[in-house]
């Protein structure tokens, strides 16, 4: 038989494969009579070399307890049992798991499958920083990232699952800055084999290169193998979990409350409201120590780094410049973020070759040594050389978190989820119903949580959320504290640091320190006016109250998602645009899946781009990390809310093209979807447009007045009723009559004639009051420039035009700020001015004539010329993209003048807006339209920065306005929609307005 002929086993090598299969079948058949349990079911082992117990004993154990014994190493072998391996095998090691035989013995003793990781002999990763593994995903991991939070599995099931998972070490740290993983460099890998091999191997697989985001499978493999993104979203996930619990519970009672009757006590604690804040103690550490009780009492840190000497001698890329990167980070933290703590952290832990892996959580023993959460491991080892590090236990975090929430939910569902280990609970109804001592219940609850999880927690109780959180700080660790009326709240709050208060970050803290305010006591001594000067009205008021222990925020039981995002700032290394676009498509698909999962649609897409800073080194200290970056945000509004991946992908690609950044300079990309709407909700029509439509219907059949402001006599076919001019001091201007194109053009022609006569009779101040009938005549120049469809409409309706009387151009009406002259409503007789028509004539005294002449000269010098009285009128019956052009033509007499005064330009626009918003309970449509014209001009004149400042300030003062009506809110939304439509028409993109209306009634 030749070697390439069929040997009876289908292919080359078939004989040996058949032999392996036959041995497995024989083992399975021989195992059946002796099987006593299924402890090792689904687990296969291969024994390499001499072990204790021996290979024969291990084979018998597998046979009796449902496992599989492989006589030869196979690709699907679960574990390789060994005591020691030769160096050549270590250097050529694949993804196989080499563990000690003691693992089998311990599983038998505990009668359960224990975690294999403590029994690993060797790993193919550095001790200082694990490498992200991209192996073939397991079937049971396929749906691992389908939801932010899933109910925990059975404990035994989780332990079995943990043995089937690959040793995939999740990426990065938990904190915001510098949280990406460090991969091993090739140089260090080449020399690793020369070092002494211990049970914590310093060997890395030098045949595998680190993948980047340019790899088509990078994103999918990352999310399948890394669960770190679950930690970042656990808080949001538990908010949804509380919502589901409340919906499922409905009006049912709480049977477990019956077990609390033994706590009944008539003693009162002196509070009308009881809010509990409960927080697990060193959550990550506590969960990790459940499997490592021998480490209790020692300084412990949870991190990816394995600590030890290797954490102080981490390989650095030869082209990386740690010193330069250190100074850049420190300068940015100090000068841009005003965060001295982070700057000090970088300076003390970013030098030499110390590990840059961050500590996610540390024990209280470690904190006594000066170690803090977020500190670099290398920096921590300098403070505490005996520091012990433990890895993350993501399944354990979920298990304990669900137990915590389910335990509290037995007694009440008035829960506001903060994170996986922290919550606020409203206890008022429970205490009142059972008449129990609140602290006795808290003690009972804490003991129950500890008995179920093995982890301690602390709790604080007070009359509001702020004081409850402060009370928890007093209770830490493993305690409880009641902050009631017996305590002097002002004295208690006085020494508190301001950064402990909600909403006070590094930037605000820096402002307050510059103002000489270092703690709550300093703020208590200052005035509200001074705080508002430093922080603004809203923030100043909040801080003024919080420093006195006042907090009126209710607990948010059902919190809807406001944003969905997916971001990646590790491994972003592109060489061309095609790679970048491919990754953007994948990231868009990922974020859309998350949007669909929560059954929401988005109206706004924001693209966050991290670009390597110009002065930053090309290679980062953290291999494949982002380094020092400049962040660019590009956003776009979608006309209708969507969850279509094609729409979102198109928007994202357009935003990236607009940014025009070289692909090789990108270091991070994130997609954030905001303005979320319920996917099943019917789209509502614009409320402002509905209001205007109703006004138009009401006015459609009303007669046109014959006598108007400034002596204009108007006659029409509807009626000849005469009305009087309303008072010029009327607080609320009446809505304008809707005007058609014909009346506007006619008025424009007459007004031009009036301006001409005004210039020829400049020396005469006496007005012409006698109404004269004019022959209808259109402005042919304007008519010729109209679009064809509108021009034909004007000509077809020529017989229905208005006859405008001649009027004196010297009487230019005076307009208050941001208010167009109100036209009359003939049916509203109650609002007419008691003055007679003759009372409205200007005074003929010499002083009055002089004042009038002086006013005219001043206005001419300021170029404040209005060619007609309808420039500020809006045209409801025409599209938004038409009427600005018509107004521009109408207001273009002999000399070119602006359409309306530039009221919002310059530095005084804030005073103008303050006056407008504060004096009006509801905005006049006239004023709203005039405001729209102002910001529209800014768009056409490419003054977008100033326009955004105006809109931001208007939104802020509207949010601060105390009113039970939403009219201002609807007006602002109408203005914003018009702006976005014009931006899309003129510039081709939308703007992202950071400020938004915060109103639950109309949102």
Helices and strands as residue ranges (DSSP letters): H 14-31, G 32-34, E 44-47, H 55-64, E 68-70, E 79-81, H 87-91, E 98-99, H 102-110, G 117-119, G 139-141, H 155-164, H 186-192, H 218-225, H 228-249, G 255-263, E 275-280, H 283-289, G 293-295, E 300-302, G 309-312, H 322-331, I 332-336, H 340-349, E 361-362, H 364-368, H 377-383, E 388-390, H 394-409, E 415-419, E 422-426, H 428-434, H 438-453, E 457-462, H 465-475, E 480-482, H 489-494, G 498-500, H 506-514, H 520-525, H 528-535, H 537-546, E 564-568, H 577-597, E 600-612, E 629-642, H 645-659, G 663-665, E 666-678, H 687-699, E 707-708, G 709-711, E 712-715, H 741-760, H 780-785, H 788-796, G 798-800, E 803-804, G 829-831, G 837-840, H 846-861, H 880-890, H 909-919, H 925-940, H 944-960, H 967-986
